[in-house]
């Protein structure tokens, strides 16, 4: 097998929007304070919609755009750090909702880098002949983890989901998903934590900011090198939507002057494992990327884990 490719994307966000002014009525903050530190204006909040609901909506849209049906899927992977149910896992619950028959189904939790990890494992399964067509989903209800009195975290996160249909390439075709660069710094795992049966997120914001802005650009360039392209050839760059200042710092160091840079964090906040497919799907939907364009996906965050790969735009 010569590899795999993304054939379609889809995304979903719950309808409720929380503005910075709304948050200022709940906690000691202001619109200017939030924008100057993380660049966020709004975020979407799930009310009465479960994690499985969000993931299923995004997956249905990706399937519809791919022209494939649920019974053509044989692998479902969900990247999430906010699943409540231990069993069945989120992937199996989504597969049941969609009517996918007898799939391999599993969840991945590497927090904000989760979608790139999930995409890599689906690509590896297809290359190995263990699957032909996969649904890869990033979905989060980050607001389930928030302390709404903590202005250092409650202003940052939002809910949503994004999905990709991934399928095998024809023999001899150029791979549509490049080799992954992935890893972690587990000794620094306490920089972002979600703990307890009633989970609450906390993070060392300055430590994460320094790590992201000083250590990650060389790893992003390494993903380009493994795919056999120079960063200057990129048409798109979709990093994890952590913080607008982090996104801009990495983009500047990457050296991709012609790339459209995803900045969906402004309107969606940080949606952890959902942020890359959510932002990527929006760029494609708006026509800011064209079929075949090389796009670098790069996730990073809790763990501290990272993963990235160059893909061809569907």
Secondary structure, DSSP 8 states (H G I E B T S, - for coil): ---EEEEEEEEE--SEEEEHHHHHTTSS--HHHHHHHH---EEEE-SS--HHHHHHHHHHHHHHHHT--GGG--EEEEE-S----SSS-HHHHHHHHHT--S-EEEEE--GGGHHHHHHHHHHHHHHTTS-SEEEEEEEEEGGGG--TT-HHHHTTB-EEEEEEEEEE--TTS--SB---EEEE-GGGGGGEEEETTTTEEEE-HHHHHHHHHHHHHHHHHHHHHHHT--GGG-SEEEE--S-HHHHHHHHHHHT-TT-EE--THHHH-B-GGGHHHHHHHHHHHTTSS-TT-EEEEEEEEGGGEEEEEEEE--
